[in-house]
Amino acid sequence: MKVLVTGANGMLGTEVMRQLDRLEIPAVSSTIDDMDVTKLDVVRDVLHRECPTHIIHTAAFTLVDTAEKDKLLAYQINAEGTKNIAFFCRELDIELIYLSTDYVFSGEKGDPYTETDPTDPINMYGMTKLLGEEYVRVLLEKYKIVRTSWLNGLGGDYSRNFIETMLRVAKTRSTLSLVNDQVSHPTFTFDLAQALVTLLDVNVYGNYHVTNSGECSWYEFAQEIFSVAGVEDITIRPILSEQFRSAAKRPRYSALENTRFKDLGLKPLPYWKESLKEYFRRRRLSDSLSVPQEGQSPKAMQQ
C-alpha cells in the first residue's frame, strides 16, 4: 500500500498524514505547490511518477460564502479537480477516497440523512462538491465518497475553524449572536483521519457518512466551546438563520446517519463534546504550533 494525500497541508490532510505516519503506512503528501488538481497534465505526471495504490482526496475549496462569488474557482477545484484525480485513478487502477460534505443535502428532510438519500444542495459549495461526487461515481468502481460535516482541527490554517473563530471573537466582544436553527455534527479532524485510514482496508465501495457522534446547533456548539475553554465574560444570543446575513444559504438540519460505517462493524467516532475536550488538550500541548494570521492566498484554499 502507498497512499497519496491531496491537500496534505490543510486542516484534515495534515491529520491524515500524521495518522499514516503513526501507523507506518507509506504515504506521499501533495499540495497545490506540487500538484494543482485543476491542471490535468500536472495530475497525470505526479500520479504516474508516484504510482500510489490509494488516494485520499482532501484538497477542496472550502470557503462556503466565498464560493457564491468565486463560482468558477470553486467549480474548478471541487468538481474539475476531482474529475482529474478520478480520471487517472481509473487509468492507473488507484482506489480513491473523496471527501464530501453534508452540504450536498438541502436540510429539509427533518431526519438524519442516510447514504442513499437523494441529494439537493442549496449553495454553490454543496453543488460543486456534489459534482465531484458524480465524477467519481461515473469514472470509478473502486471509490469511497466520505461525507462529513462541521470540521475542526489543528492542522493547516486552523485559525479559520469555528472553535478558533469563537475564541478570537470572545477577546473583543461581550455579546454574540449565533444561529440556533442549523443543526449537524461537529466533527474533529483527528477522529475523521483515523476513520479514513481505517477505510483504506475496507473493500466495500460507495458512499459513507462519517461524523462524530451527537448533534447540535452553532449556538449550542459555541456554548460548549466557551464552557470548556473557561470563557465566562461573553453572552451568546440564539437567533434564526433569517436574522444572520451570509452570502450562502445553509441547510437547517444536515445531520448524517453513519449507517454503512456502523454496519461494517467499524467503531463509531466519539461524542463531539468529548472530542472538543480532546481538541483543547491537544491545543495546549501544541506549543510549537502558532495560529496563522487571518486571510489566505488562493493556494491555501485547496484544503
Contacts in CASP RR format, 6 or more apart in sequence:
PFRMAT RR
TARGET T0000
AUTHOR 0000-0000-0000
METHOD contacts of the structure
MODEL  1
MKVLVTGANGMLGTEVMRQLDRLEIPAVSSTIDDMDVTKLDVVRDVLHRE
CPTHIIHTAAFTLVDTAEKDKLLAYQINAEGTKNIAFFCRELDIELIYLS
TDYVFSGEKGDPYTETDPTDPINMYGMTKLLGEEYVRVLLEKYKIVRTSW
LNGLGGDYSRNFIETMLRVAKTRSTLSLVNDQVSHPTFTFDLAQALVTLL
DVNVYGNYHVTNSGECSWYEFAQEIFSVAGVEDITIRPILSEQFRSAAKR
PRYSALENTRFKDLGLKPLPYWKESLKEYFRRRRLSDSLSVPQEGQSPKA
MQQ
1 25 0 8 1.000
1 26 0 8 1.000
1 53 0 8 1.000
1 54 0 8 1.000
1 200 0 8 1.000
2 26 0 8 1.000
2 27 0 8 1.000
2 28 0 8 1.000
2 50 0 8 1.000
2 51 0 8 1.000
2 52 0 8 1.000
2 53 0 8 1.000
2 54 0 8 1.000
3 20 0 8 1.000
3 25 0 8 1.000
3 26 0 8 1.000
3 27 0 8 1.000
3 28 0 8 1.000
3 52 0 8 1.000
3 53 0 8 1.000
3 54 0 8 1.000
3 55 0 8 1.000
3 56 0 8 1.000
3 200 0 8 1.000
4 27 0 8 1.000
4 28 0 8 1.000
4 30 0 8 1.000
4 46 0 8 1.000
4 47 0 8 1.000
4 50 0 8 1.000
4 52 0 8 1.000
4 54 0 8 1.000
4 55 0 8 1.000
4 56 0 8 1.000
5 13 0 8 1.000
5 16 0 8 1.000
5 17 0 8 1.000
5 20 0 8 1.000
5 27 0 8 1.000
5 28 0 8 1.000
5 29 0 8 1.000
5 30 0 8 1.000
5 55 0 8 1.000
5 56 0 8 1.000
5 58 0 8 1.000
6 30 0 8 1.000
6 35 0 8 1.000
6 37 0 8 1.000
6 55 0 8 1.000
6 56 0 8 1.000
6 57 0 8 1.000
6 58 0 8 1.000
6 59 0 8 1.000
6 85 0 8 1.000
6 302 0 8 1.000
7 13 0 8 1.000
7 30 0 8 1.000
7 31 0 8 1.000
7 32 0 8 1.000
7 58 0 8 1.000
7 59 0 8 1.000
7 302 0 8 1.000
7 303 0 8 1.000
8 14 0 8 1.000
8 16 0 8 1.000
8 17 0 8 1.000
8 29 0 8 1.000
8 30 0 8 1.000
8 31 0 8 1.000
8 58 0 8 1.000
9 29 0 8 1.000
9 31 0 8 1.000
9 156 0 8 1.000
9 303 0 8 1.000
10 58 0 8 1.000
10 155 0 8 1.000
10 156 0 8 1.000
10 157 0 8 1.000
10 300 0 8 1.000
10 303 0 8 1.000
11 151 0 8 1.000
11 152 0 8 1.000
11 153 0 8 1.000
11 154 0 8 1.000
11 155 0 8 1.000
11 156 0 8 1.000
11 157 0 8 1.000
11 158 0 8 1.000
11 161 0 8 1.000
11 189 0 8 1.000
11 303 0 8 1.000
12 58 0 8 1.000
12 99 0 8 1.000
12 151 0 8 1.000
12 153 0 8 1.000
12 155 0 8 1.000
12 189 0 8 1.000
12 192 0 8 1.000
12 193 0 8 1.000
12 303 0 8 1.000
13 56 0 8 1.000
13 58 0 8 1.000
13 155 0 8 1.000
13 189 0 8 1.000
13 193 0 8 1.000
13 303 0 8 1.000
14 154 0 8 1.000
14 155 0 8 1.000
14 156 0 8 1.000
14 189 0 8 1.000
15 153 0 8 1.000
15 154 0 8 1.000
15 155 0 8 1.000
15 189 0 8 1.000
15 190 0 8 1.000
15 192 0 8 1.000
15 193 0 8 1.000
16 56 0 8 1.000
16 58 0 8 1.000
16 193 0 8 1.000
16 196 0 8 1.000
16 197 0 8 1.000
17 27 0 8 1.000
17 29 0 8 1.000
18 193 0 8 1.000
19 193 0 8 1.000
19 194 0 8 1.000
19 196 0 8 1.000
19 197 0 8 1.000
20 27 0 8 1.000
20 197 0 8 1.000
21 27 0 8 1.000
23 197 0 8 1.000
25 197 0 8 1.000
25 200 0 8 1.000
28 50 0 8 1.000
28 52 0 8 1.000
30 46 0 8 1.000
30 59 0 8 1.000
31 59 0 8 1.000
31 299 0 8 1.000
31 302 0 8 1.000
32 59 0 8 1.000
32 299 0 8 1.000
32 302 0 8 1.000
33 299 0 8 1.000
34 46 0 8 1.000
35 42 0 8 1.000
35 43 0 8 1.000
35 46 0 8 1.000
36 42 0 8 1.000
36 302 0 8 1.000
37 43 0 8 1.000
37 57 0 8 1.000
37 59 0 8 1.000
37 77 0 8 1.000
37 81 0 8 1.000
37 82 0 8 1.000
37 84 0 8 1.000
37 85 0 8 1.000
37 302 0 8 1.000
38 76 0 8 1.000
38 77 0 8 1.000
38 80 0 8 1.000
38 81 0 8 1.000
38 84 0 8 1.000
39 84 0 8 1.000
40 84 0 8 1.000
40 87 0 8 1.000
43 81 0 8 1.000
43 84 0 8 1.000
43 85 0 8 1.000
43 87 0 8 1.000
43 88 0 8 1.000
44 88 0 8 1.000
47 55 0 8 1.000
47 88 0 8 1.000
47 89 0 8 1.000
47 92 0 8 1.000
47 94 0 8 1.000
48 88 0 8 1.000
48 92 0 8 1.000
51 92 0 8 1.000
52 94 0 8 1.000
53 94 0 8 1.000
53 95 0 8 1.000
54 94 0 8 1.000
54 95 0 8 1.000
54 96 0 8 1.000
54 97 0 8 1.000
54 200 0 8 1.000
55 85 0 8 1.000
55 89 0 8 1.000
55 94 0 8 1.000
55 95 0 8 1.000
55 96 0 8 1.000
55 97 0 8 1.000
56 97 0 8 1.000
56 99 0 8 1.000
56 196 0 8 1.000
56 200 0 8 1.000
57 82 0 8 1.000
57 85 0 8 1.000
57 96 0 8 1.000
57 97 0 8 1.000
57 98 0 8 1.000
57 99 0 8 1.000
58 99 0 8 1.000
58 303 0 8 1.000
59 77 0 8 1.000
59 81 0 8 1.000
59 302 0 8 1.000
59 303 0 8 1.000
60 77 0 8 1.000
60 78 0 8 1.000
60 99 0 8 1.000
60 129 0 8 1.000
60 302 0 8 1.000
60 303 0 8 1.000
61 67 0 8 1.000
61 70 0 8 1.000
61 73 0 8 1.000
61 74 0 8 1.000
61 77 0 8 1.000
61 78 0 8 1.000
61 125 0 8 1.000
61 128 0 8 1.000
61 301 0 8 1.000
61 302 0 8 1.000
62 125 0 8 1.000
62 301 0 8 1.000
62 303 0 8 1.000
63 70 0 8 1.000
63 125 0 8 1.000
63 301 0 8 1.000
64 103 0 8 1.000
64 123 0 8 1.000
64 125 0 8 1.000
64 248 0 8 1.000
64 250 0 8 1.000
65 246 0 8 1.000
65 247 0 8 1.000
65 248 0 8 1.000
66 74 0 8 1.000
66 247 0 8 1.000
67 74 0 8 1.000
67 123 0 8 1.000
67 124 0 8 1.000
67 125 0 8 1.000
67 128 0 8 1.000
67 248 0 8 1.000
68 123 0 8 1.000
68 124 0 8 1.000
68 247 0 8 1.000
68 248 0 8 1.000
69 247 0 8 1.000
71 124 0 8 1.000
73 298 0 8 1.000
73 301 0 8 1.000
74 124 0 8 1.000
74 125 0 8 1.000
74 128 0 8 1.000
75 128 0 8 1.000
75 131 0 8 1.000
77 128 0 8 1.000
77 301 0 8 1.000
77 302 0 8 1.000
78 125 0 8 1.000
78 128 0 8 1.000
78 129 0 8 1.000
78 131 0 8 1.000
78 132 0 8 1.000
79 128 0 8 1.000
79 131 0 8 1.000
79 132 0 8 1.000
79 135 0 8 1.000
81 132 0 8 1.000
82 98 0 8 1.000
82 131 0 8 1.000
82 132 0 8 1.000
82 135 0 8 1.000
82 136 0 8 1.000
83 132 0 8 1.000
83 135 0 8 1.000
83 139 0 8 1.000
85 96 0 8 1.000
85 98 0 8 1.000
86 96 0 8 1.000
86 98 0 8 1.000
86 135 0 8 1.000
86 136 0 8 1.000
86 139 0 8 1.000
86 140 0 8 1.000
86 143 0 8 1.000
87 139 0 8 1.000
88 94 0 8 1.000
89 95 0 8 1.000
89 96 0 8 1.000
89 139 0 8 1.000
89 140 0 8 1.000
89 142 0 8 1.000
89 143 0 8 1.000
90 139 0 8 1.000
90 140 0 8 1.000
93 142 0 8 1.000
94 142 0 8 1.000
95 142 0 8 1.000
95 143 0 8 1.000
95 144 0 8 1.000
95 200 0 8 1.000
96 136 0 8 1.000
96 140 0 8 1.000
96 142 0 8 1.000
96 143 0 8 1.000
96 144 0 8 1.000
97 143 0 8 1.000
97 144 0 8 1.000
97 146 0 8 1.000
97 196 0 8 1.000
97 199 0 8 1.000
97 200 0 8 1.000
98 132 0 8 1.000
98 133 0 8 1.000
98 136 0 8 1.000
98 143 0 8 1.000
98 144 0 8 1.000
98 145 0 8 1.000
98 146 0 8 1.000
99 146 0 8 1.000
99 148 0 8 1.000
99 196 0 8 1.000
100 129 0 8 1.000
100 130 0 8 1.000
100 132 0 8 1.000
100 133 0 8 1.000
100 145 0 8 1.000
100 146 0 8 1.000
100 147 0 8 1.000
100 148 0 8 1.000
101 125 0 8 1.000
101 126 0 8 1.000
101 129 0 8 1.000
101 147 0 8 1.000
101 148 0 8 1.000
101 149 0 8 1.000
102 113 0 8 1.000
102 147 0 8 1.000
102 148 0 8 1.000
102 149 0 8 1.000
102 150 0 8 1.000
102 184 0 8 1.000
102 185 0 8 1.000
102 211 0 8 1.000
102 251 0 8 1.000
102 254 0 8 1.000
102 255 0 8 1.000
102 256 0 8 1.000
103 121 0 8 1.000
103 122 0 8 1.000
103 123 0 8 1.000
103 125 0 8 1.000
103 126 0 8 1.000
103 129 0 8 1.000
103 250 0 8 1.000
103 251 0 8 1.000
103 254 0 8 1.000
104 119 0 8 1.000
104 120 0 8 1.000
104 121 0 8 1.000
104 126 0 8 1.000
104 129 0 8 1.000
104 130 0 8 1.000
104 133 0 8 1.000
104 147 0 8 1.000
105 113 0 8 1.000
105 117 0 8 1.000
105 119 0 8 1.000
105 120 0 8 1.000
105 121 0 8 1.000
105 251 0 8 1.000
105 254 0 8 1.000
106 120 0 8 1.000
106 121 0 8 1.000
106 122 0 8 1.000
106 251 0 8 1.000
107 113 0 8 1.000
107 122 0 8 1.000
107 251 0 8 1.000
107 252 0 8 1.000
107 253 0 8 1.000
107 254 0 8 1.000
108 120 0 8 1.000
108 251 0 8 1.000
108 252 0 8 1.000
108 253 0 8 1.000
109 117 0 8 1.000
109 253 0 8 1.000
110 253 0 8 1.000
112 215 0 8 1.000
112 255 0 8 1.000
112 256 0 8 1.000
112 257 0 8 1.000
113 209 0 8 1.000
113 254 0 8 1.000
113 255 0 8 1.000
113 256 0 8 1.000
113 257 0 8 1.000
114 209 0 8 1.000
114 257 0 8 1.000
114 259 0 8 1.000
115 147 0 8 1.000
115 206 0 8 1.000
115 207 0 8 1.000
115 208 0 8 1.000
115 209 0 8 1.000
115 257 0 8 1.000
115 259 0 8 1.000
115 260 0 8 1.000
116 207 0 8 1.000
119 130 0 8 1.000
119 133 0 8 1.000
121 127 0 8 1.000
121 129 0 8 1.000
121 130 0 8 1.000
122 249 0 8 1.000
122 250 0 8 1.000
122 251 0 8 1.000
123 248 0 8 1.000
123 249 0 8 1.000
123 250 0 8 1.000
124 248 0 8 1.000
125 248 0 8 1.000
133 145 0 8 1.000
136 143 0 8 1.000
136 145 0 8 1.000
137 143 0 8 1.000
137 145 0 8 1.000
137 206 0 8 1.000
141 205 0 8 1.000
142 205 0 8 1.000
143 205 0 8 1.000
143 206 0 8 1.000
144 199 0 8 1.000
144 202 0 8 1.000
144 205 0 8 1.000
144 206 0 8 1.000
144 207 0 8 1.000
144 208 0 8 1.000
145 206 0 8 1.000
145 207 0 8 1.000
145 208 0 8 1.000
146 195 0 8 1.000
146 196 0 8 1.000
146 199 0 8 1.000
146 208 0 8 1.000
146 209 0 8 1.000
146 210 0 8 1.000
147 207 0 8 1.000
147 208 0 8 1.000
147 209 0 8 1.000
147 210 0 8 1.000
147 256 0 8 1.000
148 187 0 8 1.000
148 192 0 8 1.000
148 209 0 8 1.000
148 210 0 8 1.000
148 211 0 8 1.000
148 256 0 8 1.000
149 184 0 8 1.000
149 185 0 8 1.000
149 186 0 8 1.000
149 187 0 8 1.000
149 211 0 8 1.000
149 254 0 8 1.000
149 255 0 8 1.000
149 256 0 8 1.000
150 162 0 8 1.000
150 184 0 8 1.000
150 185 0 8 1.000
150 186 0 8 1.000
150 187 0 8 1.000
150 211 0 8 1.000
150 221 0 8 1.000
151 161 0 8 1.000
151 187 0 8 1.000
151 188 0 8 1.000
151 189 0 8 1.000
151 192 0 8 1.000
152 158 0 8 1.000
152 161 0 8 1.000
152 162 0 8 1.000
152 163 0 8 1.000
152 186 0 8 1.000
152 187 0 8 1.000
152 188 0 8 1.000
152 189 0 8 1.000
152 279 0 8 1.000
153 161 0 8 1.000
153 163 0 8 1.000
153 188 0 8 1.000
153 189 0 8 1.000
153 190 0 8 1.000
153 279 0 8 1.000
154 189 0 8 1.000
154 190 0 8 1.000
154 279 0 8 1.000
154 282 0 8 1.000
154 283 0 8 1.000
154 286 0 8 1.000
154 289 0 8 1.000
155 189 0 8 1.000
155 289 0 8 1.000
156 292 0 8 1.000
156 303 0 8 1.000
157 292 0 8 1.000
157 295 0 8 1.000
157 296 0 8 1.000
157 300 0 8 1.000
157 303 0 8 1.000
158 164 0 8 1.000
158 291 0 8 1.000
158 292 0 8 1.000
159 165 0 8 1.000
159 168 0 8 1.000
159 291 0 8 1.000
159 292 0 8 1.000
159 293 0 8 1.000
159 294 0 8 1.000
160 294 0 8 1.000
160 295 0 8 1.000
160 296 0 8 1.000
162 186 0 8 1.000
162 218 0 8 1.000
162 221 0 8 1.000
162 222 0 8 1.000
162 225 0 8 1.000
163 225 0 8 1.000
163 276 0 8 1.000
163 279 0 8 1.000
164 291 0 8 1.000
166 176 0 8 1.000
166 222 0 8 1.000
166 225 0 8 1.000
166 226 0 8 1.000
167 225 0 8 1.000
167 229 0 8 1.000
167 231 0 8 1.000
169 176 0 8 1.000
170 176 0 8 1.000
170 226 0 8 1.000
170 231 0 8 1.000
170 233 0 8 1.000
170 234 0 8 1.000
173 234 0 8 1.000
174 233 0 8 1.000
174 234 0 8 1.000
174 235 0 8 1.000
175 234 0 8 1.000
175 235 0 8 1.000
175 236 0 8 1.000
175 237 0 8 1.000
176 222 0 8 1.000
176 234 0 8 1.000
176 235 0 8 1.000
176 236 0 8 1.000
176 237 0 8 1.000
177 236 0 8 1.000
177 237 0 8 1.000
177 238 0 8 1.000
177 239 0 8 1.000
177 243 0 8 1.000
177 244 0 8 1.000
178 217 0 8 1.000
178 218 0 8 1.000
178 219 0 8 1.000
178 222 0 8 1.000
178 236 0 8 1.000
178 237 0 8 1.000
178 238 0 8 1.000
178 239 0 8 1.000
178 244 0 8 1.000
179 217 0 8 1.000
179 218 0 8 1.000
179 219 0 8 1.000
179 238 0 8 1.000
179 239 0 8 1.000
179 240 0 8 1.000
179 241 0 8 1.000
179 244 0 8 1.000
180 217 0 8 1.000
180 218 0 8 1.000
180 219 0 8 1.000
180 220 0 8 1.000
180 238 0 8 1.000
180 239 0 8 1.000
180 240 0 8 1.000
181 217 0 8 1.000
181 240 0 8 1.000
181 241 0 8 1.000
181 252 0 8 1.000
182 217 0 8 1.000
182 218 0 8 1.000
182 241 0 8 1.000
182 250 0 8 1.000
182 251 0 8 1.000
182 252 0 8 1.000
182 253 0 8 1.000
182 254 0 8 1.000
183 215 0 8 1.000
183 216 0 8 1.000
183 217 0 8 1.000
183 252 0 8 1.000
183 253 0 8 1.000
183 254 0 8 1.000
183 255 0 8 1.000
184 211 0 8 1.000
184 215 0 8 1.000
184 251 0 8 1.000
184 253 0 8 1.000
184 254 0 8 1.000
184 255 0 8 1.000
184 256 0 8 1.000
185 211 0 8 1.000
185 212 0 8 1.000
185 213 0 8 1.000
185 214 0 8 1.000
185 215 0 8 1.000
185 255 0 8 1.000
185 256 0 8 1.000
185 272 0 8 1.000
186 212 0 8 1.000
186 216 0 8 1.000
186 221 0 8 1.000
186 272 0 8 1.000
186 275 0 8 1.000
186 276 0 8 1.000
187 210 0 8 1.000
187 211 0 8 1.000
187 212 0 8 1.000
187 269 0 8 1.000
187 272 0 8 1.000
188 212 0 8 1.000
188 269 0 8 1.000
188 272 0 8 1.000
188 275 0 8 1.000
188 276 0 8 1.000
188 278 0 8 1.000
188 279 0 8 1.000
190 275 0 8 1.000
190 278 0 8 1.000
190 279 0 8 1.000
190 282 0 8 1.000
191 212 0 8 1.000
191 269 0 8 1.000
191 270 0 8 1.000
191 275 0 8 1.000
192 210 0 8 1.000
192 211 0 8 1.000
192 269 0 8 1.000
195 210 0 8 1.000
195 261 0 8 1.000
195 266 0 8 1.000
195 269 0 8 1.000
196 210 0 8 1.000
198 266 0 8 1.000
199 208 0 8 1.000
202 264 0 8 1.000
202 266 0 8 1.000
204 260 0 8 1.000
204 264 0 8 1.000
206 260 0 8 1.000
207 260 0 8 1.000
208 258 0 8 1.000
208 260 0 8 1.000
208 261 0 8 1.000
209 256 0 8 1.000
209 257 0 8 1.000
209 258 0 8 1.000
209 259 0 8 1.000
209 260 0 8 1.000
209 261 0 8 1.000
210 256 0 8 1.000
210 258 0 8 1.000
210 261 0 8 1.000
210 269 0 8 1.000
211 256 0 8 1.000
211 258 0 8 1.000
211 269 0 8 1.000
212 269 0 8 1.000
212 270 0 8 1.000
212 271 0 8 1.000
212 272 0 8 1.000
212 275 0 8 1.000
213 268 0 8 1.000
213 269 0 8 1.000
213 270 0 8 1.000
213 271 0 8 1.000
213 272 0 8 1.000
214 271 0 8 1.000
214 272 0 8 1.000
215 255 0 8 1.000
215 272 0 8 1.000
216 224 0 8 1.000
216 272 0 8 1.000
217 238 0 8 1.000
219 236 0 8 1.000
219 238 0 8 1.000
219 239 0 8 1.000
222 236 0 8 1.000
223 236 0 8 1.000
224 273 0 8 1.000
224 276 0 8 1.000
225 231 0 8 1.000
225 276 0 8 1.000
226 232 0 8 1.000
226 234 0 8 1.000
226 236 0 8 1.000
228 276 0 8 1.000
228 277 0 8 1.000
228 280 0 8 1.000
229 280 0 8 1.000
241 250 0 8 1.000
241 252 0 8 1.000
258 268 0 8 1.000
258 269 0 8 1.000
261 268 0 8 1.000
262 268 0 8 1.000
269 275 0 8 1.000
270 278 0 8 1.000
END
